[in-house]
Amino acid sequence: MASSELCSRPCWFSAISDEAPKSMAKRERGPSTTMQVWKRPPLPNESPEPTNRTVSAMATHATRKSWPRAAPPCEDAGVRAFDRTFGAGFLATVPTAPGVYRFHDAAGTLLYIGKAANLRRRLAQYRLAGRRKKERKRRALVRAAARITWEVCESPLAAALAEIRLIQALRPPRNVASAYSFLYPFVGLRAEGDELYFCLTTSPAAFPGVDFHGAFRSRDVTREAFFCLMDLLRYVGHPVPRHRCRRLGTARHSVVRGFRRLPAGAAGAWSAFLRGESRTALEALALRLVDHAGARARRGEIHAALRAIARFFEEEPCALARVRAATGFADYPVPQLARDLLFAQTRHR
């Protein structure tokens, strides 16, 4: 029997029972330890024992827990500033018709001119101006103004045109759009034999005999495209000396550049380009630059310049041509004061 029991036991049974590892041995219980709990010192109104607090302190604590404090009235600071300056019932006196409104300071100086299809709704936006970045201008106007006046117009288009004319005539310090139309640039061309002159100016009257195109609105876009074009034309033509360019005239913020031996028909092609009729001149210039070794060596700069000129063509000459066609405006070049009026008429059609 003993032999059969030994044979039925696994071979590893004796190893575990005879020599058990230390991790499985029964550990002796060590001396007992007591956890030390830190107690905060008592407050002035309570006893040293936390369970024996005074009745008044417990009542006060329960009251604070169960009854929340009354919240301040929900009123925006911008609303309070608007009502404090113009009166709480100011908007009720404003008509709901389209018109033009003006902000004046305490001394009566005109600060800002705006238009609205609904005067009451538009001025309510100043009262409810929030803290977002795009509403910063409205909050600043409310803080600086002391009086608001308005003029009723017969239609939103009439209000838009009246706003532009007033801004151009009065130039309020807080208005930017349409306030500096006298700085809208023109680009002119003049052909003399085999020489073609390009002129960038805001004073076309100072250059008699030059055929101007414009007026264009963005000075940055127009100026960048002009100088990019002057750099590219050096690869296909020969620059005219500067003293000969000054024969056409001089004016502040004006540039004149000339080139000889440009491809035949360059004057007509660039004139159509500046009128927004065709970009054939730009495409022909790009093809000539492909065949020029110096241009290929600077292909990164050449591509950037071509993109700048193409952007100018889409944003300025083409946009102006579409507006002239939509309004039937016949005069060309478009006067600086008339440009924004034409675009306003197109937006309100």
C-alpha positions in Angstrom: 0.0 0.0 0.0 2.8 2.3 0.9 4.5 1.6 -2.4 1.4 2.3 -4.4 0.8 5.6 -2.6 4.4 6.7 -3.3 4.0 5.8 -6.9 0.7 7.8 -7.2 2.2 11.0 -5.9 3.8 13.4 -8.4 7.5 13.5 -8.5 7.6 17.1 -7.4 5.4 16.6 -4.3 8.3 15.6 -2.0 10.3 18.6 -3.1 7.6 21.1 -2.1 6.7 19.4 1.2 10.3 18.8 2.3 12.0 22.0 1.3 9.4 24.8 0.9 10.7 28.1 -0.3 11.1 31.0 2.0 8.3 33.0 0.3 5.8 30.2 1.2 6.9 29.8 4.8 4.6 31.2 7.5 5.8 34.5 8.8 5.8 35.3 12.5 3.5 38.1 13.7 5.5 41.1 14.7 4.8 43.6 17.4 1.6 45.6 17.0 1.8 49.2 15.8 -0.6 52.0 16.3 -1.4 54.6 13.6 -0.8 58.2 14.7 -3.6 60.5 13.5 -2.9 64.3 13.2 -5.6 66.5 14.6 -5.8 70.1 13.7 -5.8 72.7 16.5 -9.2 73.9 17.6 -10.7 77.1 16.2 -11.4 80.0 18.5 -15.1 79.2 18.6 -14.9 75.5 19.2 -13.8 73.2 22.0 -10.5 71.2 21.8 -12.6 68.1 21.1 -14.0 68.2 17.5 -17.2 66.4 18.6 -18.0 69.1 21.2 -18.2 72.2 19.0 -20.3 75.0 20.1 -23.9 75.1 19.0 -23.6 78.5 17.4 -20.6 77.5 15.3 -22.4 74.4 14.1 -25.5 76.4 13.3 -23.5 78.9 11.3 -21.7 76.2 9.4 -24.9 74.4 8.5 -26.5 77.6 7.3 -23.6 78.4 5.0 -23.7 74.9 3.6 -27.4 74.7 3.0 -28.2 78.2 1.7 -26.1 79.5 -1.2 -25.2 83.1 -1.5 -27.3 85.4 -3.7 -25.8 85.8 -7.1 -25.1 89.3 -8.4 -27.6 90.6 -11.0 -26.7 89.2 -14.5 -25.9 92.5 -16.4 -23.1 93.0 -18.8 -20.7 95.9 -18.2 -21.1 97.0 -21.8 -24.8 97.2 -21.4 -24.4 99.3 -18.3 -21.9 101.6 -20.0 -24.2 102.1 -23.0 -27.3 102.8 -20.8 -25.3 105.1 -18.5 -24.1 107.2 -21.5 -27.1 107.3 -23.8 -30.0 106.4 -21.4 -31.8 103.1 -20.8 -34.6 104.1 -23.2 -32.4 105.3 -26.0 -33.0 102.5 -28.4 -36.7 102.9 -28.2 -36.3 106.4 -29.8 -34.2 105.0 -32.8 -36.2 104.2 -35.9 -36.1 100.8 -37.6 -35.6 102.3 -41.1 -32.3 102.3 -43.0 -29.9 105.2 -42.5 -26.6 106.5 -41.4 -25.5 107.0 -37.8 -22.7 109.1 -36.3 -20.8 108.9 -33.0 -19.7 112.1 -31.4 -17.5 112.7 -28.3 -18.2 115.0 -25.4 -16.7 118.0 -27.3 -18.9 117.3 -30.3 -16.1 116.0 -32.5 -17.2 113.4 -35.0 -15.7 110.0 -34.2 -17.3 107.5 -36.5 -19.8 107.1 -39.4 -21.7 103.9 -40.1 -24.6 102.6 -42.1 -27.4 100.3 -41.3 -30.4 98.6 -43.0 -32.1 98.9 -39.6 -30.8 101.6 -37.4 -32.3 100.3 -34.1 -31.0 96.8 -34.7 -27.5 98.1 -35.6 -27.2 100.4 -32.6 -28.4 97.6 -30.3 -25.3 95.6 -31.4 -23.2 98.4 -29.8 -25.2 98.0 -26.6 -24.7 94.2 -26.5 -21.1 94.2 -27.6 -19.3 91.3 -25.9 -15.7 90.6 -24.9 -14.7 89.0 -28.2 -11.8 90.5 -30.2 -13.9 91.4 -33.2 -16.2 93.5 -31.0 -13.4 95.5 -29.5 -14.0 98.4 -31.8 -17.7 98.7 -30.7 -16.8 98.7 -27.1 -14.1 101.4 -27.7 -16.7 103.6 -29.5 -19.2 103.3 -26.7 -16.6 104.3 -24.2 -15.4 107.3 -26.2 -18.8 108.6 -27.5 -21.2 110.9 -25.7 -23.8 111.3 -28.3 -25.3 109.4 -31.3 -27.1 111.0 -34.2 -28.7 109.4 -37.3 -30.2 110.2 -40.6 -32.9 108.1 -42.2 -32.4 107.1 -45.8 -34.9 105.7 -48.3 -33.1 102.4 -48.9 -30.0 100.4 -47.8 -28.3 101.3 -51.0 -28.9 105.0 -50.4 -27.5 104.6 -46.8 -24.4 102.8 -48.2 -23.7 105.6 -50.7 -24.4 108.3 -48.1 -22.0 106.7 -45.7 -19.2 106.6 -48.3 -19.7 110.2 -49.4 -19.7 111.4 -45.7 -16.6 109.4 -44.9 -14.7 110.8 -47.9 -15.8 114.3 -47.1 -15.3 114.3 -43.3 -12.7 111.6 -42.7 -13.7 110.6 -39.1 -10.7 109.3 -37.1 -12.3 105.9 -36.4 -13.2 105.2 -40.0 -10.6 103.4 -42.2 -12.6 102.0 -45.2 -13.2 104.7 -47.9 -11.5 107.4 -45.8 -8.3 107.4 -47.9 -9.5 106.9 -51.4 -7.0 109.6 -52.6 -4.3 106.9 -52.0 -5.8 104.4 -54.4 -3.1 103.6 -57.0 -3.1 103.8 -60.8 -0.8 101.9 -63.2 -0.1 103.7 -66.5 1.5 102.9 -69.8 3.2 105.1 -72.4 4.8 103.9 -75.6 7.6 105.9 -77.4 9.0 104.1 -80.4 10.6 100.9 -79.2 10.4 102.0 -75.5 7.5 101.2 -73.2 7.2 103.0 -69.9 5.3 101.8 -66.8 4.1 104.2 -64.1 2.8 103.5 -60.6 1.2 106.6 -58.9 -1.6 107.9 -56.8 -1.5 111.2 -58.6 -2.2 110.6 -62.3 -2.6 114.3 -63.1 1.2 114.7 -62.6 1.9 112.5 -65.6 0.3 113.9 -68.7 0.4 111.7 -71.8 0.4 108.4 -69.8 -2.6 106.1 -70.2 -3.7 105.1 -66.7 -5.7 102.1 -65.5 -7.5 101.8 -62.2 -8.1 103.1 -59.7 -7.1 100.0 -57.8 -7.9 99.6 -54.1 -5.1 97.6 -52.5 -1.8 99.6 -52.5 0.1 96.5 -51.2 -1.1 94.1 -53.8 -0.7 96.6 -56.6 2.7 97.8 -55.5 4.0 94.2 -55.1 2.7 93.2 -58.6 4.2 96.3 -60.2 7.8 95.7 -58.8 7.6 92.0 -59.6 6.7 92.8 -63.2 9.6 95.3 -63.4 12.0 92.6 -62.2 10.7 90.0 -64.7 10.8 92.4 -67.7 14.5 92.7 -67.2 14.9 89.2 -68.7 13.1 90.1 -71.9 13.9 93.7 -72.4 16.6 96.4 -71.7 15.9 98.9 -68.9 15.8 102.6 -69.8 18.0 104.9 -67.7 16.3 106.5 -64.8 16.9 110.1 -65.9 15.0 109.4 -69.1 12.1 108.0 -67.1 11.8 111.2 -65.1 10.9 113.1 -68.3 7.4 111.8 -68.0 6.8 113.5 -64.6 7.5 113.2 -60.9 5.2 113.0 -57.9 5.3 111.8 -54.4 4.7 108.0 -54.0 5.2 107.5 -57.7 7.6 105.2 -59.7 8.3 105.2 -63.4 10.3 102.4 -65.2 11.0 102.0 -68.9 12.2 99.1 -71.1 13.5 98.9 -74.7 13.1 96.1 -77.2 10.2 94.4 -75.6 8.3 91.9 -77.8 6.1 93.3 -80.5 2.6 94.2 -79.3 3.6 94.4 -75.6 1.9 97.8 -75.1 -1.5 96.5 -76.3 -1.2 93.2 -74.4 -0.3 94.9 -71.1 -3.0 97.4 -71.5 -5.6 94.6 -71.9 -4.1 93.0 -68.8 -4.5 96.1 -66.7 -8.1 96.6 -67.9 -8.9 93.1 -66.7 -9.7 91.8 -70.2 -7.0 89.3 -70.9 -4.0 87.7 -69.3 -2.2 87.0 -72.6 0.6 89.3 -71.7 1.4 87.4 -68.5 1.3 84.0 -70.2 3.6 85.2 -73.0 6.0 86.6 -70.4 6.0 83.2 -68.6 6.8 81.4 -71.8 9.8 83.7 -72.6 11.1 83.2 -69.1 11.1 79.4 -69.6 13.6 79.9 -72.4 15.9 82.2 -70.4 18.7 80.5 -68.6 19.0 83.2 -65.9 15.3 82.9 -65.1 15.5 79.2 -64.9 18.3 79.5 -62.4 16.1 81.6 -60.2 12.9 79.7 -60.8 11.7 79.9 -57.1 11.8 83.8 -57.2 10.3 83.8 -60.8 7.4 81.6 -59.7 6.7 83.8 -56.7 6.7 86.9 -58.9 4.3 85.4 -61.4 1.9 84.4 -58.6 2.0 87.9 -57.3 1.1 89.4 -60.7 -1.6 86.8 -61.2 -3.1 87.6 -57.8 -3.2 91.3 -58.7 -4.9 90.5 -62.0 -7.7 88.6 -60.3 -8.2 90.9 -57.3 -7.9 94.3 -58.9 -8.3 94.6 -62.7 -10.8 91.8 -63.1 -12.9 92.9 -60.0 -13.0 96.5 -61.4 -14.0 95.3 -64.9 -16.8 93.2 -63.5 -18.1 96.2 -61.4 -17.9 98.5 -64.4 -19.9 96.0 -66.6 -22.5 95.5 -63.9 -23.1 99.2 -63.2 -22.6 100.5 -66.8 -19.9 103.0 -65.7 -18.4 104.4 -68.8 -15.6 106.7 -67.6 -12.1 105.2 -67.5 -10.0 105.2 -65.6 -12.3 105.1 -62.7 -11.8 108.1 -60.4 -10.6 107.4 -56.9 -13.7 108.9 -55.3 -16.1 106.9 -57.5 -14.5 103.4 -57.0 -16.0 102.6 -53.6 -19.4 103.9 -54.8 -19.4 101.5 -57.7 -18.6 98.6 -55.6 -21.4 99.6 -53.1 -23.9 99.7 -55.9 -22.9 96.2 -57.0 -23.2 94.7 -53.4 -26.7 96.1 -53.0 -28.1 94.9 -56.3 
